[in-house]
Amino acid sequence: MERVAKLASERAVVVFTASGCCMCHAVTALLGDLGVSAAVHEVDGDMERELAGRLIGGRGPAVPAVFVGGELVGGTNRVMALHLAGELVPMLKRAGALWL
């Protein structure tokens, strides 16, 4: 948990991804389109298990895992739901990831 927590707090927005994951690409593309310069980390096996435990209790995919302001927001479904509800941009502003 320490490794993920340390990396998650290094920037306003941090995304953990896996190579070849289309949902990871969709989330990082959305954040980029919004003007966010997120730190993106590709996970290894140990980190993926740690993320899976934090994200969904060890069931289902561990990536993408999005952290805003050092706090876990969630995966693709949560990020997209926040965006569609108009809540993602204010959250990003509060974390200092967006200025406008």
C-alpha positions as CSV (number, residue, x, y, z in Angstrom):
1,M,0.0,0.0,0.0
2,E,2.9,2.4,0.7
3,R,4.1,2.3,-2.9
4,V,0.7,3.2,-4.4
5,A,0.0,5.8,-1.7
6,K,3.4,7.5,-2.4
7,L,2.9,7.5,-6.2
8,A,-0.8,8.6,-5.8
9,S,0.2,11.7,-3.9
10,E,3.0,12.9,-6.2
11,R,0.7,15.0,-8.5
12,A,-2.9,16.4,-8.4
13,V,-4.1,13.6,-10.7
14,V,-2.5,10.1,-10.9
15,V,-3.7,7.3,-13.1
16,F,-2.5,3.7,-12.9
17,T,-2.8,1.9,-16.2
18,A,-1.8,-1.4,-17.9
19,S,-0.5,-1.6,-21.4
20,G,-3.1,-2.6,-24.0
21,C,-6.0,-1.6,-21.7
22,C,-8.5,0.3,-23.9
23,M,-10.4,1.7,-20.8
24,C,-7.1,3.1,-19.5
25,H,-6.6,4.9,-22.7
26,A,-10.2,6.2,-22.6
27,V,-9.7,7.7,-19.1
28,T,-6.3,9.2,-19.8
29,A,-7.7,10.7,-23.1
30,L,-10.6,12.2,-21.2
31,L,-8.4,13.8,-18.6
32,G,-6.0,15.1,-21.4
33,D,-9.0,16.6,-23.3
34,L,-10.0,18.4,-20.1
35,G,-6.5,19.9,-19.9
36,V,-5.2,17.7,-17.0
37,S,-1.6,16.8,-17.0
38,A,-1.9,13.5,-15.0
39,A,1.0,11.4,-13.9
40,V,0.4,8.0,-15.6
41,H,2.0,4.8,-14.1
42,E,2.0,1.4,-15.8
43,V,1.5,-1.2,-13.1
44,D,3.4,-4.4,-12.5
45,G,1.9,-7.6,-10.9
46,D,2.4,-6.6,-7.3
47,M,1.1,-3.1,-7.7
48,E,-1.9,-4.4,-9.7
49,R,-2.9,-6.7,-6.8
50,E,-2.6,-3.8,-4.4
51,L,-4.7,-1.6,-6.5
52,A,-7.3,-4.4,-6.9
53,G,-7.6,-4.7,-3.2
54,R,-8.0,-0.9,-2.7
55,L,-10.3,-0.4,-5.7
56,I,-12.8,-3.2,-5.5
57,G,-11.9,-5.6,-2.8
58,G,-9.9,-7.8,-5.1
59,R,-12.7,-8.5,-7.6
60,G,-12.6,-7.3,-11.2
61,P,-10.1,-5.2,-13.1
62,A,-7.6,-3.1,-11.0
63,V,-6.9,-0.5,-13.8
64,P,-7.5,2.2,-14.6
65,A,-7.3,3.5,-11.1
66,V,-7.6,7.3,-10.8
67,F,-6.5,9.3,-7.8
68,V,-7.3,13.0,-7.5
69,G,-5.7,15.0,-4.7
70,G,-4.2,11.8,-3.4
71,E,-7.6,10.1,-2.9
72,L,-8.8,7.2,-4.9
73,V,-11.7,8.2,-7.2
74,G,-12.2,4.9,-8.8
75,G,-12.0,3.3,-12.2
76,T,-13.6,4.0,-15.6
77,N,-17.2,3.8,-14.5
78,R,-16.7,6.2,-11.6
79,V,-14.7,8.7,-13.6
80,M,-17.1,8.7,-16.5
81,A,-20.1,8.9,-14.2
82,L,-18.6,12.0,-12.4
83,H,-17.9,13.6,-15.8
84,L,-21.4,13.0,-17.1
85,A,-22.9,14.4,-13.8
86,G,-20.7,17.5,-14.1
87,E,-18.8,16.7,-11.0
88,L,-15.4,15.8,-12.4
89,V,-14.2,19.2,-13.5
90,P,-15.0,20.8,-10.1
91,M,-13.2,18.0,-8.3
92,L,-10.2,18.5,-10.6
93,K,-10.2,22.3,-9.9
94,R,-10.3,21.7,-6.1
95,A,-7.3,19.4,-6.4
96,G,-5.4,22.0,-8.4
97,A,-5.3,20.0,-11.6
98,L,-7.3,22.7,-13.5
99,W,-7.1,26.5,-13.2
100,L,-9.9,27.6,-15.5
